């Protein structure tokens, strides 16, 4: 048995409670069944749209990451090359 806990446990508990509370409020609200179903559909569509936007944003950021890492590596290599060349030129001055 593991004693591992995550920092996300309170967040998931809160989100789960909020979802249950929202669902109960919709089902117990004094509206017609048609209005309640429409509210549920609208809420589900909004959640789907936001999730899709977040996922697409994550894909775009992940797709750009290799290029950014490559550029950073090229820049680092150039700086290392310059410093090496500089140190080698100063090594001859030590005599």
ABEGO torsion letter per residue (X at the ends): XBABBBAAAAAAAAAAAAAAAAAAAAAABBBBAAAAAAAAAAAAAAAAAAAAAAAAAAAAAAAAAAAAAAAAAAAAAAAAAAAAAAAAAAAAAAX
